[in-house]
Amino acid sequence: MPVKSVRQNFDPNSELLSMMEVFRQMVNHCIRIGLGNNCYALKRLSNLSYRTAGL
């Protein structure tokens, strides 16, 4: 099945880049918590993550 893709030019400003970096750090933090606690359920990961919400 062929898939068509379209390239779009996008030049984000520094504020957006900063927000994307914070989001990346938050995701990585949650992944570390999940792996460290052998967690596979979203509800449990949420509970564990919110306890350590100080990035």
CHARMM-style PDB file with segment names, atoms N, HN, CA, C and O in Angstrom:
ATOM      1  N   MET     1       0.840  -1.170   0.000  1.00  0.00      PROA
ATOM      2  CA  MET     1       0.000   0.000   0.000  1.00  0.00      PROA
ATOM      3  C   MET     1       0.890   1.240   0.000  1.00  0.00      PROA
ATOM      4  O   MET     1       1.644   1.449   0.950  1.00  0.00      PROA
ATOM      5  N   PRO     2       0.822   2.054  -1.028  1.00  0.00      PROA
ATOM      6  CA  PRO     2       1.639   3.271  -1.084  1.00  0.00      PROA
ATOM      7  C   PRO     2       1.165   4.330  -0.089  1.00  0.00      PROA
ATOM      8  O   PRO     2      -0.028   4.467   0.184  1.00  0.00      PROA
ATOM      9  N   VAL     3       2.118   5.061   0.432  1.00  0.00      PROA
ATOM     10  HN  VAL     3       3.087   4.950   0.210  1.00  0.00      PROA
ATOM     11  CA  VAL     3       1.818   6.146   1.363  1.00  0.00      PROA
ATOM     12  C   VAL     3       2.447   7.414   0.816  1.00  0.00      PROA
ATOM     13  O   VAL     3       3.617   7.428   0.432  1.00  0.00      PROA
ATOM     14  N   LYS     4       1.667   8.464   0.787  1.00  0.00      PROA
ATOM     15  HN  LYS     4       0.717   8.453   1.099  1.00  0.00      PROA
ATOM     16  CA  LYS     4       2.170   9.744   0.298  1.00  0.00      PROA
ATOM     17  C   LYS     4       2.542  10.622   1.484  1.00  0.00      PROA
ATOM     18  O   LYS     4       1.788  10.714   2.453  1.00  0.00      PROA
ATOM     19  N   SER     5       3.672  11.250   1.411  1.00  0.00      PROA
ATOM     20  HN  SER     5       4.284  11.175   0.624  1.00  0.00      PROA
ATOM     21  CA  SER     5       4.071  12.181   2.466  1.00  0.00      PROA
ATOM     22  C   SER     5       4.356  13.538   1.829  1.00  0.00      PROA
ATOM     23  O   SER     5       4.732  13.634   0.661  1.00  0.00      PROA
ATOM     24  N   VAL     6       4.165  14.571   2.626  1.00  0.00      PROA
ATOM     25  HN  VAL     6       3.860  14.493   3.575  1.00  0.00      PROA
ATOM     26  CA  VAL     6       4.379  15.929   2.164  1.00  0.00      PROA
ATOM     27  C   VAL     6       5.351  16.611   3.103  1.00  0.00      PROA
ATOM     28  O   VAL     6       5.171  16.572   4.320  1.00  0.00      PROA
ATOM     29  N   ARG     7       6.367  17.230   2.557  1.00  0.00      PROA
ATOM     30  HN  ARG     7       6.512  17.262   1.569  1.00  0.00      PROA
ATOM     31  CA  ARG     7       7.341  17.961   3.361  1.00  0.00      PROA
ATOM     32  C   ARG     7       6.833  19.387   3.563  1.00  0.00      PROA
ATOM     33  O   ARG     7       6.406  20.050   2.618  1.00  0.00      PROA
ATOM     34  N   GLN     8       6.887  19.838   4.802  1.00  0.00      PROA
ATOM     35  HN  GLN     8       7.234  19.299   5.570  1.00  0.00      PROA
ATOM     36  CA  GLN     8       6.475  21.200   5.105  1.00  0.00      PROA
ATOM     37  C   GLN     8       7.621  21.921   5.795  1.00  0.00      PROA
ATOM     38  O   GLN     8       8.253  21.381   6.703  1.00  0.00      PROA
ATOM     39  N   ASN     9       7.875  23.107   5.370  1.00  0.00      PROA
ATOM     40  HN  ASN     9       7.362  23.545   4.633  1.00  0.00      PROA
ATOM     41  CA  ASN     9       8.913  23.916   6.012  1.00  0.00      PROA
ATOM     42  C   ASN     9       8.334  24.550   7.268  1.00  0.00      PROA
ATOM     43  O   ASN     9       7.235  25.104   7.249  1.00  0.00      PROA
ATOM     44  N   PHE    10       9.078  24.462   8.344  1.00  0.00      PROA
ATOM     45  HN  PHE    10       9.971  24.012   8.360  1.00  0.00      PROA
ATOM     46  CA  PHE    10       8.619  25.016   9.616  1.00  0.00      PROA
ATOM     47  C   PHE    10       9.823  25.524  10.381  1.00  0.00      PROA
ATOM     48  O   PHE    10      10.785  24.786  10.594  1.00  0.00      PROA
ATOM     49  N   ASP    11       9.776  26.767  10.791  1.00  0.00      PROA
ATOM     50  HN  ASP    11       8.995  27.367  10.618  1.00  0.00      PROA
ATOM     51  CA  ASP    11      10.873  27.378  11.530  1.00  0.00      PROA
ATOM     52  C   ASP    11      10.324  27.854  12.881  1.00  0.00      PROA
ATOM     53  O   ASP    11       9.830  28.977  12.984  1.00  0.00      PROA
ATOM     54  N   PRO    12      10.407  27.006  13.917  1.00  0.00      PROA
ATOM     55  CA  PRO    12       9.828  27.383  15.215  1.00  0.00      PROA
ATOM     56  C   PRO    12      10.613  28.504  15.884  1.00  0.00      PROA
ATOM     57  O   PRO    12      11.826  28.625  15.706  1.00  0.00      PROA
ATOM     58  N   ASN    13       9.903  29.318  16.654  1.00  0.00      PROA
ATOM     59  HN  ASN    13       8.919  29.220  16.798  1.00  0.00      PROA
ATOM     60  CA  ASN    13      10.580  30.387  17.388  1.00  0.00      PROA
ATOM     61  C   ASN    13      11.178  29.828  18.675  1.00  0.00      PROA
ATOM     62  O   ASN    13      10.942  28.668  19.015  1.00  0.00      PROA
ATOM     63  N   SER    14      11.931  30.625  19.377  1.00  0.00      PROA
ATOM     64  HN  SER    14      12.122  31.567  19.101  1.00  0.00      PROA
ATOM     65  CA  SER    14      12.643  30.149  20.573  1.00  0.00      PROA
ATOM     66  C   SER    14      11.679  29.747  21.689  1.00  0.00      PROA
ATOM     67  O   SER    14      11.983  28.839  22.462  1.00  0.00      PROA
ATOM     68  N   GLU    15      10.521  30.408  21.787  1.00  0.00      PROA
ATOM     69  HN  GLU    15      10.274  31.146  21.158  1.00  0.00      PROA
ATOM     70  CA  GLU    15       9.543  30.046  22.819  1.00  0.00      PROA
ATOM     71  C   GLU    15       8.997  28.641  22.569  1.00  0.00      PROA
ATOM     72  O   GLU    15       8.869  27.851  23.504  1.00  0.00      PROA
ATOM     73  N   LEU    16       8.677  28.329  21.326  1.00  0.00      PROA
ATOM     74  HN  LEU    16       8.780  28.971  20.566  1.00  0.00      PROA
ATOM     75  CA  LEU    16       8.160  27.002  21.003  1.00  0.00      PROA
ATOM     76  C   LEU    16       9.235  25.938  21.218  1.00  0.00      PROA
ATOM     77  O   LEU    16       8.948  24.860  21.739  1.00  0.00      PROA
ATOM     78  N   LEU    17      10.454  26.235  20.824  1.00  0.00      PROA
ATOM     79  HN  LEU    17      10.687  27.110  20.400  1.00  0.00      PROA
ATOM     80  CA  LEU    17      11.548  25.288  21.044  1.00  0.00      PROA
ATOM     81  C   LEU    17      11.743  25.012  22.532  1.00  0.00      PROA
ATOM     82  O   LEU    17      12.006  23.877  22.929  1.00  0.00      PROA
ATOM     83  N   SER    18      11.615  26.039  23.340  1.00  0.00      PROA
ATOM     84  HN  SER    18      11.402  26.961  23.017  1.00  0.00      PROA
ATOM     85  CA  SER    18      11.741  25.884  24.785  1.00  0.00      PROA
ATOM     86  C   SER    18      10.630  24.992  25.336  1.00  0.00      PROA
ATOM     87  O   SER    18      10.882  24.114  26.161  1.00  0.00      PROA
ATOM     88  N   MET    19       9.412  25.221  24.879  1.00  0.00      PROA
ATOM     89  HN  MET    19       9.207  25.935  24.209  1.00  0.00      PROA
ATOM     90  CA  MET    19       8.284  24.395  25.327  1.00  0.00      PROA
ATOM     91  C   MET    19       8.467  22.938  24.907  1.00  0.00      PROA
ATOM     92  O   MET    19       8.161  22.024  25.672  1.00  0.00      PROA
ATOM     93  N   MET    20       8.962  22.728  23.697  1.00  0.00      PROA
ATOM     94  HN  MET    20       9.210  23.471  23.075  1.00  0.00      PROA
ATOM     95  CA  MET    20       9.192  21.364  23.218  1.00  0.00      PROA
ATOM     96  C   MET    20      10.274  20.670  24.036  1.00  0.00      PROA
ATOM     97  O   MET    20      10.179  19.469  24.289  1.00  0.00      PROA
ATOM     98  N   GLU    21      11.288  21.398  24.446  1.00  0.00      PROA
ATOM     99  HN  GLU    21      11.365  22.374  24.240  1.00  0.00      PROA
ATOM    100  CA  GLU    21      12.349  20.834  25.280  1.00  0.00      PROA
ATOM    101  C   GLU    21      11.817  20.441  26.655  1.00  0.00      PROA
ATOM    102  O   GLU    21      12.165  19.380  27.172  1.00  0.00      PROA
ATOM    103  N   VAL    22      10.981  21.285  27.248  1.00  0.00      PROA
ATOM    104  HN  VAL    22      10.698  22.147  26.828  1.00  0.00      PROA
ATOM    105  CA  VAL    22      10.382  20.957  28.548  1.00  0.00      PROA
ATOM    106  C   VAL    22       9.506  19.717  28.419  1.00  0.00      PROA
ATOM    107  O   VAL    22       9.536  18.845  29.288  1.00  0.00      PROA
ATOM    108  N   PHE    23       8.729  19.630  27.346  1.00  0.00      PROA
ATOM    109  HN  PHE    23       8.704  20.338  26.641  1.00  0.00      PROA
ATOM    110  CA  PHE    23       7.886  18.456  27.127  1.00  0.00      PROA
ATOM    111  C   PHE    23       8.737  17.192  26.990  1.00  0.00      PROA
ATOM    112  O   PHE    23       8.402  16.150  27.552  1.00  0.00      PROA
ATOM    113  N   ARG    24       9.839  17.289  26.241  1.00  0.00      PROA
ATOM    114  HN  ARG    24      10.111  18.136  25.784  1.00  0.00      PROA
ATOM    115  CA  ARG    24      10.741  16.141  26.074  1.00  0.00      PROA
ATOM    116  C   ARG    24      11.290  15.680  27.421  1.00  0.00      PROA
ATOM    117  O   ARG    24      11.362  14.480  27.687  1.00  0.00      PROA
ATOM    118  N   GLN    25      11.676  16.633  28.270  1.00  0.00      PROA
ATOM    119  HN  GLN    25      11.617  17.608  28.054  1.00  0.00      PROA
ATOM    120  CA  GLN    25      12.183  16.288  29.594  1.00  0.00      PROA
ATOM    121  C   GLN    25      11.113  15.622  30.448  1.00  0.00      PROA
ATOM    122  O   GLN    25      11.404  14.678  31.183  1.00  0.00      PROA
ATOM    123  N   MET    26       9.873  16.109  30.357  1.00  0.00      PROA
ATOM    124  HN  MET    26       9.637  16.876  29.760  1.00  0.00      PROA
ATOM    125  CA  MET    26       8.769  15.526  31.123  1.00  0.00      PROA
ATOM    126  C   MET    26       8.506  14.080  30.695  1.00  0.00      PROA
ATOM    127  O   MET    26       8.308  13.202  31.535  1.00  0.00      PROA
ATOM    128  N   VAL    27       8.507  13.848  29.386  1.00  0.00      PROA
ATOM    129  HN  VAL    27       8.667  14.561  28.704  1.00  0.00      PROA
ATOM    130  CA  VAL    27       8.274  12.496  28.867  1.00  0.00      PROA
ATOM    131  C   VAL    27       9.394  11.561  29.313  1.00  0.00      PROA
ATOM    132  O   VAL    27       9.131  10.444  29.760  1.00  0.00      PROA
ATOM    133  N   ASN    28      10.637  12.012  29.192  1.00  0.00      PROA
ATOM    134  HN  ASN    28      10.851  12.919  28.829  1.00  0.00      PROA
ATOM    135  CA  ASN    28      11.763  11.178  29.608  1.00  0.00      PROA
ATOM    136  C   ASN    28      11.711  10.883  31.106  1.00  0.00      PROA
ATOM    137  O   ASN    28      12.045   9.777  31.531  1.00  0.00      PROA
ATOM    138  N   HSD    29      11.299  11.853  31.898  1.00  0.00      PROA
ATOM    139  HN  HSD    29      11.028  12.751  31.553  1.00  0.00      PROA
ATOM    140  CA  HSD    29      11.162  11.662  33.344  1.00  0.00      PROA
ATOM    141  C   HSD    29      10.129  10.570  33.632  1.00  0.00      PROA
ATOM    142  O   HSD    29      10.370   9.686  34.453  1.00  0.00      PROA
ATOM    143  N   CYS    30       8.983  10.633  32.958  1.00  0.00      PROA
ATOM    144  HN  CYS    30       8.786  11.351  32.291  1.00  0.00      PROA
ATOM    145  CA  CYS    30       7.936   9.628  33.153  1.00  0.00      PROA
ATOM    146  C   CYS    30       8.397   8.243  32.707  1.00  0.00      PROA
ATOM    147  O   CYS    30       8.077   7.243  33.350  1.00  0.00      PROA
ATOM    148  N   ILE    31       9.143   8.185  31.613  1.00  0.00      PROA
ATOM    149  HN  ILE    31       9.402   8.997  31.091  1.00  0.00      PROA
ATOM    150  CA  ILE    31       9.667   6.902  31.141  1.00  0.00      PROA
ATOM    151  C   ILE    31      10.611   6.311  32.173  1.00  0.00      PROA
ATOM    152  O   ILE    31      10.548   5.115  32.457  1.00  0.00      PROA
ATOM    153  N   ARG    32      11.498   7.145  32.745  1.00  0.00      PROA
ATOM    154  HN  ARG    32      11.549   8.116  32.515  1.00  0.00      PROA
ATOM    155  CA  ARG    32      12.420   6.653  33.777  1.00  0.00      PROA
ATOM    156  C   ARG    32      11.650   6.132  34.987  1.00  0.00      PROA
ATOM    157  O   ARG    32      12.007   5.094  35.545  1.00  0.00      PROA
ATOM    158  N   ILE    33      10.601   6.836  35.398  1.00  0.00      PROA
ATOM    159  HN  ILE    33      10.311   7.679  34.945  1.00  0.00      PROA
ATOM    160  CA  ILE    33       9.787   6.393  36.531  1.00  0.00      PROA
ATOM    161  C   ILE    33       9.124   5.064  36.212  1.00  0.00      PROA
ATOM    162  O   ILE    33       9.142   4.145  37.030  1.00  0.00      PROA
ATOM    163  N   GLY    34       8.543   4.959  35.030  1.00  0.00      PROA
ATOM    164  HN  GLY    34       8.529   5.705  34.365  1.00  0.00      PROA
ATOM    165  CA  GLY    34       7.876   3.721  34.634  1.00  0.00      PROA
ATOM    166  C   GLY    34       8.828   2.541  34.590  1.00  0.00      PROA
ATOM    167  O   GLY    34       8.507   1.463  35.091  1.00  0.00      PROA
ATOM    168  N   LEU    35       9.985   2.733  34.001  1.00  0.00      PROA
ATOM    169  HN  LEU    35      10.246   3.608  33.595  1.00  0.00      PROA
ATOM    170  CA  LEU    35      10.960   1.641  33.928  1.00  0.00      PROA
ATOM    171  C   LEU    35      11.514   1.296  35.307  1.00  0.00      PROA
ATOM    172  O   LEU    35      11.718   0.123  35.620  1.00  0.00      PROA
ATOM    173  N   GLY    36      11.753   2.294  36.114  1.00  0.00      PROA
ATOM    174  HN  GLY    36      11.587   3.247  35.860  1.00  0.00      PROA
ATOM    175  CA  GLY    36      12.316   2.058  37.446  1.00  0.00      PROA
ATOM    176  C   GLY    36      11.359   1.359  38.396  1.00  0.00      PROA
ATOM    177  O   GLY    36      11.789   0.702  39.343  1.00  0.00      PROA
ATOM    178  N   ASN    37      10.055   1.499  38.144  1.00  0.00      PROA
ATOM    179  HN  ASN    37       9.706   2.033  37.375  1.00  0.00      PROA
ATOM    180  CA  ASN    37       9.055   0.887  39.019  1.00  0.00      PROA
ATOM    181  C   ASN    37       8.331  -0.280  38.354  1.00  0.00      PROA
ATOM    182  O   ASN    37       7.323  -0.766  38.867  1.00  0.00      PROA
ATOM    183  N   ASN    38       8.849  -0.725  37.210  1.00  0.00      PROA
ATOM    184  HN  ASN    38       9.668  -0.329  36.794  1.00  0.00      PROA
ATOM    185  CA  ASN    38       8.246  -1.834  36.484  1.00  0.00      PROA
ATOM    186  C   ASN    38       6.754  -1.575  36.273  1.00  0.00      PROA
ATOM    187  O   ASN    38       5.922  -2.446  36.528  1.00  0.00      PROA
ATOM    188  N   CYS    39       6.433  -0.390  35.811  1.00  0.00      PROA
ATOM    189  HN  CYS    39       7.109   0.317  35.604  1.00  0.00      PROA
ATOM    190  CA  CYS    39       5.057   0.066  35.700  1.00  0.00      PROA
ATOM    191  C   CYS    39       4.589  -0.014  34.251  1.00  0.00      PROA
ATOM    192  O   CYS    39       5.259   0.478  33.343  1.00  0.00      PROA
ATOM    193  N   TYR    40       3.429  -0.639  34.043  1.00  0.00      PROA
ATOM    194  HN  TYR    40       2.884  -1.039  34.781  1.00  0.00      PROA
ATOM    195  CA  TYR    40       2.880  -0.765  32.701  1.00  0.00      PROA
ATOM    196  C   TYR    40       1.480  -0.174  32.576  1.00  0.00      PROA
ATOM    197  O   TYR    40       0.958  -0.072  31.465  1.00  0.00      PROA
ATOM    198  N   ALA    41       0.869   0.212  33.669  1.00  0.00      PROA
ATOM    199  HN  ALA    41       1.292   0.129  34.572  1.00  0.00      PROA
ATOM    200  CA  ALA    41      -0.477   0.783  33.638  1.00  0.00      PROA
ATOM    201  C   ALA    41      -0.395   2.307  33.694  1.00  0.00      PROA
ATOM    202  O   ALA    41       0.359   2.866  34.490  1.00  0.00      PROA
ATOM    203  N   LEU    42      -1.168   2.966  32.851  1.00  0.00      PROA
ATOM    204  HN  LEU    42      -1.780   2.511  32.204  1.00  0.00      PROA
ATOM    205  CA  LEU    42      -1.154   4.423  32.796  1.00  0.00      PROA
ATOM    206  C   LEU    42      -1.581   5.045  34.114  1.00  0.00      PROA
ATOM    207  O   LEU    42      -0.996   6.039  34.544  1.00  0.00      PROA
ATOM    208  N   LYS    43      -2.578   4.484  34.757  1.00  0.00      PROA
ATOM    209  HN  LYS    43      -3.053   3.676  34.408  1.00  0.00      PROA
ATOM    210  CA  LYS    43      -3.062   5.019  36.040  1.00  0.00      PROA
ATOM    211  C   LYS    43      -1.948   4.975  37.093  1.00  0.00      PROA
ATOM    212  O   LYS    43      -1.730   5.951  37.810  1.00  0.00      PROA
ATOM    213  N   ARG    44      -1.258   3.861  37.180  1.00  0.00      PROA
ATOM    214  HN  ARG    44      -1.435   3.068  36.597  1.00  0.00      PROA
ATOM    215  CA  ARG    44      -0.172   3.738  38.162  1.00  0.00      PROA
ATOM    216  C   ARG    44       0.977   4.688  37.817  1.00  0.00      PROA
ATOM    217  O   ARG    44       1.564   5.304  38.706  1.00  0.00      PROA
ATOM    218  N   LEU    45       1.294   4.804  36.536  1.00  0.00      PROA
ATOM    219  HN  LEU    45       0.818   4.303  35.813  1.00  0.00      PROA
ATOM    220  CA  LEU    45       2.353   5.720  36.120  1.00  0.00      PROA
ATOM    221  C   LEU    45       1.978   7.160  36.465  1.00  0.00      PROA
ATOM    222  O   LEU    45       2.827   7.935  36.907  1.00  0.00      PROA
ATOM    223  N   SER    46       0.713   7.519  36.265  1.00  0.00      PROA
ATOM    224  HN  SER    46       0.023   6.890  35.906  1.00  0.00      PROA
ATOM    225  CA  SER    46       0.258   8.863  36.629  1.00  0.00      PROA
ATOM    226  C   SER    46       0.453   9.118  38.110  1.00  0.00      PROA
ATOM    227  O   SER    46       0.979  10.158  38.504  1.00  0.00      PROA
ATOM    228  N   ASN    47       0.031   8.171  38.927  1.00  0.00      PROA
ATOM    229  HN  ASN    47      -0.396   7.326  38.607  1.00  0.00      PROA
ATOM    230  CA  ASN    47       0.181   8.332  40.376  1.00  0.00      PROA
ATOM    231  C   ASN    47       1.645   8.453  40.787  1.00  0.00      PROA
ATOM    232  O   ASN    47       1.986   9.292  41.621  1.00  0.00      PROA
ATOM    233  N   LEU    48       2.499   7.635  40.216  1.00  0.00      PROA
ATOM    234  HN  LEU    48       2.222   6.954  39.539  1.00  0.00      PROA
ATOM    235  CA  LEU    48       3.924   7.691  40.547  1.00  0.00      PROA
ATOM    236  C   LEU    48       4.554   8.994  40.052  1.00  0.00      PROA
ATOM    237  O   LEU    48       5.380   9.582  40.750  1.00  0.00      PROA
ATOM    238  N   SER    49       4.179   9.446  38.873  1.00  0.00      PROA
ATOM    239  HN  SER    49       3.508   8.968  38.306  1.00  0.00      PROA
ATOM    240  CA  SER    49       4.769  10.642  38.276  1.00  0.00      PROA
ATOM    241  C   SER    49       4.365  11.906  39.010  1.00  0.00      PROA
ATOM    242  O   SER    49       5.193  12.793  39.218  1.00  0.00      PROA
ATOM    243  N   TYR    50       3.105  12.001  39.406  1.00  0.00      PROA
ATOM    244  HN  TYR    50       2.432  11.280  39.238  1.00  0.00      PROA
ATOM    245  CA  TYR    50       2.644  13.212  40.072  1.00  0.00      PROA
ATOM    246  C   TYR    50       3.302  13.389  41.440  1.00  0.00      PROA
ATOM    247  O   TYR    50       3.422  14.513  41.925  1.00  0.00      PROA
ATOM    248  N   ARG    51       3.720  12.309  42.055  1.00  0.00      PROA
ATOM    249  HN  ARG    51       3.622  11.395  41.661  1.00  0.00      PROA
ATOM    250  CA  ARG    51       4.418  12.412  43.345  1.00  0.00      PROA
ATOM    251  C   ARG    51       5.789  13.050  43.196  1.00  0.00      PROA
ATOM    252  O   ARG    51       6.305  13.634  44.149  1.00  0.00      PROA
ATOM    253  N   THR    52       6.385  12.946  42.016  1.00  0.00      PROA
ATOM    254  HN  THR    52       5.966  12.472  41.242  1.00  0.00      PROA
ATOM    255  CA  THR    52       7.736  13.470  41.798  1.00  0.00      PROA
ATOM    256  C   THR    52       7.721  14.589  40.774  1.00  0.00      PROA
ATOM    257  O   THR    52       8.622  14.669  39.938  1.00  0.00      PROA
ATOM    258  N   ALA    53       6.724  15.449  40.820  1.00  0.00      PROA
ATOM    259  HN  ALA    53       5.992  15.384  41.499  1.00  0.00      PROA
ATOM    260  CA  ALA    53       6.512  16.440  39.766  1.00  0.00      PROA
ATOM    261  C   ALA    53       7.479  17.624  39.809  1.00  0.00      PROA
ATOM    262  O   ALA    53       7.165  18.679  39.259  1.00  0.00      PROA
ATOM    263  N   GLY    54       8.606  17.487  40.424  1.00  0.00      PROA
ATOM    264  HN  GLY    54       8.861  16.630  40.872  1.00  0.00      PROA
ATOM    265  CA  GLY    54       9.566  18.599  40.456  1.00  0.00      PROA
ATOM    266  C   GLY    54      10.711  18.376  39.510  1.00  0.00      PROA
ATOM    267  O   GLY    54      11.758  17.869  39.911  1.00  0.00      PROA
ATOM    268  N   LEU    55      10.531  18.756  38.227  1.00  0.00      PROA
ATOM    269  HN  LEU    55       9.680  19.168  37.901  1.00  0.00      PROA
ATOM    270  CA  LEU    55      11.627  18.590  37.258  1.00  0.00      PROA
ATOM    271  C   LEU    55      12.719  19.521  37.596  1.00  0.00      PROA
ATOM    272  OT1 LEU    55      13.741  19.549  36.909  1.00  0.00      PROA
TER     273      LEU     55
END
